[in-house]
Amino acid sequence: MPNFSKYISINDPAAAKLRLPGYLPTASLSGGRFPGCLAAEGGFLTESFENAAPLTCAGTAFLYMFVGSDRANPESLNAQIEFQVEGETVTLAKTTSVYVPANAPHRIKAVSGLAHPIIFIRLAATGGEFEETAAESPELQDGAYVWGSQDGYVPPDGRYPEAPEGFLRLLLYSGSHRIPGAPYCELMWFLTKNDTGPAPHTHEFPEIIGFFGSDAKAPDTLGANVRFYFGEEYAAIDKPALICIPAGINHAPIIVPEMNTPIIHFSASGAVSYVKDGAEDNFFTV
């Protein structure tokens, strides 16, 4: 994939910025890869902790995603996460996304009662590199920022993706239709192999795509083979991966010729709203 290699990061945690006890990053993508590239990182939270991370802020908004890894009940985190923004803390027990606006002081304050590792992903909503700085607790004020958490798959137009029966388990759909300013993101499990996928299409904005495994005991493996198409070429992916697709680049379908264990897939952008035009929902066989 020489033409598209700069868009793809496979099994490379080197650009991960978060430092948390028991955080095992498996893929990361630097915002400096190319102009407009969206930064992201992800992996597993494998340990409980409390007050191990300081409050920080950055000039970009973030979307944090916490996903249960128990395949029998992926809507449950099988743990409790305390997430703090400004002076307010919420407790999360379900598979959830949390939108944090730019410059808002925030942190993952605690993880407790961890029965299964948590699949964790963080996206930066603004393209390019960013720096995180320490936030001064005495200056915190509740209500200065609009932020919030979202669970469940709730698309803005009420349409759900078409796919062969048993292939998808839809978990999250984030967007400004739920929280003002929140970027578009949808996340789901791929449960079986599949020889169909969304039709080739383009966007007017950069899009970031992710594939993460569900087995924290084998963090460097995906558990499946995925073919991600750019036009008539494809990238073969068998390890955790992040892909940032510039605006105007033709991409899709996503084909899964082999599946050993279910995997997590998400697509997202910095766009605060996005309603599909129908092209992606036209599945066809490669």
C-alpha positions in Angstrom: 0.0 0.0 0.0 2.7 2.6 -0.9 0.2 5.2 -2.1 -1.9 5.1 1.1 0.6 4.1 3.8 0.8 7.5 5.4 -2.9 7.4 6.2 -2.6 4.1 8.1 -1.1 3.2 11.5 -1.1 -0.5 12.3 -0.1 -1.9 15.7 1.9 1.3 16.6 1.3 2.8 20.0 4.2 5.3 19.7 1.9 8.4 19.3 -0.2 7.6 22.4 -0.2 10.5 24.8 -2.2 9.3 27.7 -0.4 7.8 30.7 -2.6 5.8 33.0 -2.0 2.8 35.3 -2.8 -0.4 33.4 -3.4 1.4 30.1 -2.2 -0.8 27.3 -2.2 1.2 24.0 -2.3 -0.9 20.9 -2.7 1.7 18.1 -2.2 5.4 17.8 -2.2 8.0 15.0 -0.4 11.3 15.2 -2.1 14.5 13.9 1.1 15.4 12.2 1.0 12.7 9.6 -0.4 15.0 7.0 -2.4 18.3 6.9 -5.8 17.9 8.6 -5.0 14.4 10.0 -7.1 13.6 13.1 -5.2 12.2 16.0 -6.4 9.1 17.9 -5.2 6.4 20.2 -6.7 3.3 21.8 -6.2 0.0 23.5 -7.2 -1.6 26.8 -7.7 -0.4 30.4 -6.6 -3.4 32.5 -6.3 -2.1 36.1 -8.3 -0.2 38.6 -6.8 3.1 39.8 -7.8 6.3 41.6 -6.5 9.9 41.2 -3.6 8.7 39.1 -4.1 11.2 36.3 -4.0 15.0 36.6 -6.6 17.4 35.2 -5.4 18.5 31.7 -6.8 20.6 28.9 -5.9 21.1 25.2 -6.9 23.3 22.3 -8.8 20.5 20.7 -12.1 18.8 21.7 -12.0 15.1 22.5 -14.3 12.2 22.2 -13.5 9.4 24.7 -15.0 6.0 24.2 -15.2 3.2 26.8 -16.4 -0.2 25.4 -17.1 -3.4 27.3 -15.0 -6.3 26.2 -17.3 -9.1 27.5 -18.7 -10.5 24.2 -21.8 -11.8 25.9 -22.7 -8.3 27.2 -20.7 -5.6 25.5 -23.1 -2.8 26.6 -21.7 -3.3 30.1 -18.3 -2.0 31.1 -18.1 -4.6 33.9 -16.5 -1.7 35.9 -17.2 1.8 37.0 -15.3 4.8 35.5 -15.3 8.2 37.2 -14.8 10.9 34.5 -14.3 14.5 35.6 -14.8 17.6 33.6 -14.2 20.9 35.5 -15.5 20.3 39.0 -18.1 17.7 38.0 -17.6 13.9 38.0 -19.9 11.4 36.4 -19.8 7.6 36.9 -20.0 5.4 33.8 -21.0 1.7 33.9 -22.2 1.2 30.3 -20.4 1.4 27.0 -20.3 5.1 26.6 -18.7 8.0 24.8 -17.8 11.3 26.5 -17.5 14.6 24.6 -15.1 17.1 26.1 -14.9 20.6 24.5 -11.6 22.3 23.7 -9.9 23.8 26.7 -12.1 22.1 29.2 -10.1 20.6 32.2 -10.8 16.9 32.4 -9.4 13.5 33.4 -10.3 9.9 33.9 -10.4 10.1 37.6 -10.8 6.5 38.6 -11.5 3.0 37.4 -13.0 0.5 40.0 -14.6 -2.9 40.1 -12.9 -4.0 36.9 -14.1 -7.5 36.0 -13.1 -7.4 32.3 -10.6 -5.2 30.5 -12.2 -2.1 28.9 -11.6 -1.2 25.3 -10.6 2.4 25.3 -10.4 4.9 22.4 -9.7 8.7 22.4 -10.2 10.9 19.3 -9.1 14.5 18.8 -11.8 16.4 16.9 -9.5 19.0 15.4 -6.9 18.0 12.8 -3.1 18.4 13.5 -0.9 18.1 16.5 -2.0 19.2 19.9 -0.5 19.8 23.3 -2.0 19.0 26.7 -1.3 21.2 29.7 -2.0 20.8 33.4 -5.2 22.5 34.6 -5.2 24.4 37.9 -7.9 22.9 40.1 -8.6 26.1 42.0 -9.8 27.8 38.8 -12.4 25.2 38.1 -16.0 26.4 37.5 -18.9 24.1 36.8 -21.0 25.0 33.8 -18.3 26.9 31.7 -18.4 24.1 29.1 -21.1 22.1 27.4 -20.1 18.5 27.6 -21.7 15.1 28.3 -21.8 11.4 27.9 -23.8 9.3 25.4 -24.6 5.6 25.4 -26.6 3.6 22.8 -26.8 3.8 19.0 -29.0 6.8 18.1 -28.5 8.0 14.6 -29.8 11.6 13.7 -32.0 10.4 10.9 -33.2 7.2 12.6 -31.7 5.0 9.9 -29.6 2.0 10.8 -26.9 0.4 8.6 -27.9 -2.5 6.5 -25.7 -5.6 6.8 -26.0 -9.4 6.7 -27.8 -10.8 9.7 -25.5 -11.4 12.6 -22.6 -9.4 11.3 -23.0 -6.1 13.3 -23.8 -5.3 16.9 -24.4 -1.5 17.1 -23.2 0.1 20.3 -22.6 3.9 20.0 -23.6 6.8 17.9 -22.3 10.2 19.0 -23.1 13.6 17.4 -24.3 17.1 17.9 -27.9 15.9 17.7 -27.3 14.5 21.2 -24.8 16.9 22.7 -24.1 20.4 21.1 -20.7 20.4 19.5 -20.0 16.7 19.8 -18.4 15.2 16.7 -19.9 12.4 14.6 -18.8 8.9 15.6 -20.4 5.5 15.4 -19.0 2.3 16.9 -19.9 -1.3 16.6 -18.8 -4.9 16.9 -18.0 -7.0 13.8 -19.1 -10.5 14.8 -18.5 -12.7 11.8 -16.6 -12.7 8.5 -18.3 -11.0 5.7 -17.8 -10.5 1.9 -19.9 -7.4 1.5 -19.4 -3.9 2.6 -20.5 -0.3 2.1 -20.2 1.1 -1.4 -17.1 3.3 -2.3 -17.8 6.9 -1.4 -16.1 10.2 -0.4 -16.6 12.8 2.3 -16.1 16.6 2.4 -14.3 16.2 5.7 -11.5 14.0 7.0 -12.7 10.7 8.5 -11.0 8.4 10.9 -11.6 4.6 10.9 -10.5 2.2 13.6 -10.2 -1.5 14.1 -9.4 -2.9 17.6 -9.3 -6.5 18.9 -11.3 -7.6 21.9 -8.8 -9.9 23.6 -6.5 -8.0 26.1 -4.5 -11.2 26.5 -3.4 -10.9 22.9 -3.3 -7.1 22.5 -1.1 -7.0 19.4 -3.6 -9.1 17.4 -6.9 -8.0 15.8 -8.5 -11.4 15.8 -9.6 -11.0 12.2 -8.3 -10.1 8.7 -9.8 -7.0 7.3 -9.5 -5.5 3.8 -10.0 -1.8 3.7 -10.3 -0.4 0.1 -9.0 2.8 -1.3 -10.4 2.7 -4.8 -9.5 -0.6 -6.3 -6.5 -1.2 -3.9 -6.8 -2.4 -0.4 -4.9 -2.4 2.9 -4.7 -5.8 4.5 -5.1 -5.4 8.3 -4.7 -8.1 10.9 -3.5 -6.0 13.9 -5.1 -3.0 15.7 -5.2 -0.1 13.3 -6.2 3.5 12.8 -6.8 5.1 9.4 -7.3 8.8 8.7 -8.9 9.4 5.3 -8.5 13.0 3.9 -11.5 14.7 2.4 -12.2 13.7 -1.1 -10.4 10.3 -1.0 -12.5 7.5 -2.4 -12.7 4.6 0.1 -14.7 1.4 1.1 -15.8 -1.3 1.1 -14.6 -3.0 4.3 -14.4 -6.7 3.8 -13.7 -9.3 6.5 -12.6 -12.5 4.8 -11.4 -14.2 8.1 -12.7 -13.8 11.7 -11.4 -15.6 14.8 -12.7 -13.3 17.5 -15.1 -10.3 17.2 -13.5 -6.9 16.7 -14.4 -3.3 17.4 -14.9 -1.0 14.4 -15.6 2.8 14.5 -15.8 5.6 12.1 -15.6 9.3 13.1 -14.8 12.8 12.1 -14.4 16.3 13.5 -17.8 17.2 11.8 -20.4 18.0 14.4 -23.2 16.6 12.3 -23.3 14.1 9.5 -26.2 12.5 7.8 -25.4 9.7 5.3 -26.5 10.2 1.8 -27.3 6.6 1.4 -24.2 5.6 -0.6 -22.5 3.9 2.4 -25.6 1.8 3.0 -25.5 0.2 -0.4 -23.8 -3.1 0.4 -22.2 -5.1 -2.4 -20.0 -8.1 -2.7 -16.3 -7.9 -3.7 
